[in-house]
Amino acid sequence: MRFADKVVLVTGAGSGIGRATALAFAREGARIVVAGRNREPLAQTVKLAEEAGGTATAVTADVTRAADVERLVAETVAAYGALDIAVNNAGVLTMGRAGEIDEADWARTLAVNTTGVMLSMKYEIAHMLTAGGGVIVNVSSQIGAHKRIPGTGAYAASKAAVTALTRTAALEYIREGIRINAVSPGPHDTTMSLRPGETEADRAVRLGEQLPVGRVGALEEAASGILWIASAEAGFTVGHDLVMDGGSTI
Ligand SMILES: NC(=O)c1ccc[n+]([C@@H]2O[C@H](COP(=O)([O-])OP(=O)(O)OC[C@H]3O[C@@H](n4cnc5c(N)ncnc54)[C@H](OP(=O)(O)O)[C@@H]3O)[C@@H](O)[C@H]2O)c1
């Protein structure tokens, strides 16, 4: 119960890494607020958290819209009286070689992955400064600061920016009690790690050959890294970018 009574906000928590992370926090005693654009998947995350004995609230919000993010933080504080930990996880992947990137895809990728993290931090930090501190974990990616894969330039640019923004913000706010880090997952078990047209069986064969660890990452493994870096045990870890990639970038 490392997070007993902590209030934890997770964006992109209606699926994948975000849902697994929110549920892991709830299992360790946190009161969670789960956010995303679509109500139904968030309601399912709340149901799963409550079935596990947790306390959870869903808030629909689009992280590319400042007004939504401002309302999300306000509703979190209104619901539980605090915002102790924020996991900025919402993200999208688009594909296209540099000479062929669709401009709308480029704009959407940067809007969600980079501007979404900036806006989330902006309103989270504003609250945490008044509250005397907090913890922020931004979900970046191995693709970007750590690894390049053909066809993922827009995503790589958006995520390298998350890593840089995280480290700058970490320096800026640690003396005011806000500890900021990133995590950079490699391929984990969501649709995002499937190549276009690829089945899960195809992916298992590809990662079996390509990744040193020989398999896709489990969502619980990503969640456990996020929980550790958000925990008091990691109090001396500041501006870090924890790569969890099965050895892909060694
Ligand atoms: N899976 C991997 O292999 C992998 C590897 C490296 C990094 N990551 C990163 O891990 C994070 C989670 O990805 P995932 O694999 O769990 O994918 P996922 O299942 O597609 O989850 C992404 C979540 O983000 C939400 N989202 C998308 N756009 C949003 C917006 N504008 N505002 C609010 N929420 C939004 C989606 O919900 P709605 O559509 O309902 O809004 C969805 O729940 C992402 O940042 C991703 O880049 C994943």
Ligand as a Chemical Component Dictionary entry (heavy atoms), coordinates in Angstrom:
data_LIG
# 
_chem_comp.id                   LIG 
_chem_comp.type                 NON-POLYMER 
_chem_comp.pdbx_formal_charge   0 
_chem_comp.three_letter_code    LIG 
# 
loop_
_chem_comp_atom.comp_id 
_chem_comp_atom.atom_id 
_chem_comp_atom.alt_atom_id 
_chem_comp_atom.type_symbol 
_chem_comp_atom.charge 
_chem_comp_atom.model_Cartn_x 
_chem_comp_atom.model_Cartn_y 
_chem_comp_atom.model_Cartn_z 
_chem_comp_atom.pdbx_ordinal 
LIG N1  N1  N 0  2.462   0.214  -26.275 1  
LIG C1  C1  C 0  3.710   0.482  -26.573 2  
LIG O1  O1  O 0  4.406   -0.342 -27.171 3  
LIG C2  C2  C 0  4.305   1.824  -26.205 4  
LIG C3  C3  C 0  5.684   1.984  -26.346 5  
LIG C4  C4  C 0  6.266   3.198  -26.004 6  
LIG C5  C5  C 0  5.487   4.226  -25.509 7  
LIG N2  N2  N 1  4.142   4.048  -25.390 8  
LIG C6  C6  C 0  3.354   5.182  -24.864 9  
LIG O2  O2  O 0  2.533   4.744  -23.808 10 
LIG C7  C7  C 0  1.378   5.578  -23.741 11 
LIG C8  C8  C 0  0.146   4.688  -23.682 12 
LIG O3  O3  O 0  0.040   3.977  -24.906 13 
LIG P1  P1  P 0  -0.692  2.561  -25.052 14 
LIG O4  O4  O 0  0.239   1.667  -25.740 15 
LIG O5  O5  O -1 -1.280  2.165  -23.766 16 
LIG O6  O6  O 0  -1.789  2.949  -26.145 17 
LIG P2  P2  P 0  -3.362  3.068  -26.102 18 
LIG O7  O7  O 0  -3.980  1.837  -25.536 19 
LIG O8  O8  O 0  -3.761  3.521  -27.459 20 
LIG O9  O9  O 0  -3.613  4.240  -25.053 21 
LIG C9  C9  C 0  -3.552  5.587  -25.382 22 
LIG C10 C10 C 0  -4.603  6.298  -24.577 23 
LIG O10 O10 O 0  -4.487  7.713  -24.814 24 
LIG C11 C11 C 0  -5.789  8.255  -24.907 25 
LIG N3  N3  N 0  -5.754  9.450  -25.727 26 
LIG C12 C12 C 0  -5.398  9.562  -27.022 27 
LIG N4  N4  N 0  -5.517  10.824 -27.434 28 
LIG C13 C13 C 0  -5.954  11.533 -26.359 29 
LIG C14 C14 C 0  -6.278  12.901 -26.151 30 
LIG N5  N5  N 0  -6.178  13.802 -27.125 31 
LIG N6  N6  N 0  -6.683  13.288 -24.912 32 
LIG C15 C15 C 0  -6.817  12.383 -23.911 33 
LIG N7  N7  N 0  -6.520  11.088 -24.056 34 
LIG C16 C16 C 0  -6.107  10.678 -25.267 35 
LIG C17 C17 C 0  -6.634  7.153  -25.531 36 
LIG O11 O11 O 0  -7.991  7.233  -25.119 37 
LIG P3  P3  P 0  -9.112  7.985  -25.984 38 
LIG O12 O12 O 0  -8.853  7.628  -27.419 39 
LIG O13 O13 O 0  -10.412 7.476  -25.431 40 
LIG O14 O14 O 0  -8.913  9.452  -25.701 41 
LIG C18 C18 C 0  -6.022  5.881  -24.953 42 
LIG O15 O15 O 0  -6.690  5.438  -23.802 43 
LIG C19 C19 C 0  1.433   6.499  -24.969 44 
LIG O16 O16 O 0  1.942   7.761  -24.591 45 
LIG C20 C20 C 0  2.408   5.785  -25.883 46 
LIG O17 O17 O 0  3.040   6.655  -26.788 47 
LIG C21 C21 C 0  3.522   2.873  -25.723 48 
# 
loop_
_chem_comp_bond.comp_id 
_chem_comp_bond.atom_id_1 
_chem_comp_bond.atom_id_2 
_chem_comp_bond.value_order 
_chem_comp_bond.pdbx_ordinal 
LIG N1  C1  SING 1  
LIG C1  O1  DOUB 2  
LIG C1  C2  SING 3  
LIG C2  C3  SING 4  
LIG C2  C21 DOUB 5  
LIG C3  C4  DOUB 6  
LIG C4  C5  SING 7  
LIG C5  N2  DOUB 8  
LIG N2  C6  SING 9  
LIG N2  C21 SING 10 
LIG C6  O2  SING 11 
LIG C6  C20 SING 12 
LIG O2  C7  SING 13 
LIG C7  C8  SING 14 
LIG C7  C19 SING 15 
LIG C8  O3  SING 16 
LIG O3  P1  SING 17 
LIG P1  O4  DOUB 18 
LIG P1  O5  SING 19 
LIG P1  O6  SING 20 
LIG O6  P2  SING 21 
LIG P2  O7  DOUB 22 
LIG P2  O8  SING 23 
LIG P2  O9  SING 24 
LIG O9  C9  SING 25 
LIG C9  C10 SING 26 
LIG C10 O10 SING 27 
LIG C10 C18 SING 28 
LIG O10 C11 SING 29 
LIG C11 N3  SING 30 
LIG C11 C17 SING 31 
LIG N3  C12 SING 32 
LIG N3  C16 SING 33 
LIG C12 N4  DOUB 34 
LIG N4  C13 SING 35 
LIG C13 C14 SING 36 
LIG C13 C16 DOUB 37 
LIG C14 N5  SING 38 
LIG C14 N6  DOUB 39 
LIG N6  C15 SING 40 
LIG C15 N7  DOUB 41 
LIG N7  C16 SING 42 
LIG C17 O11 SING 43 
LIG C17 C18 SING 44 
LIG O11 P3  SING 45 
LIG P3  O12 DOUB 46 
LIG P3  O13 SING 47 
LIG P3  O14 SING 48 
LIG C18 O15 SING 49 
LIG C19 O16 SING 50 
LIG C19 C20 SING 51 
LIG C20 O17 SING 52 
# 
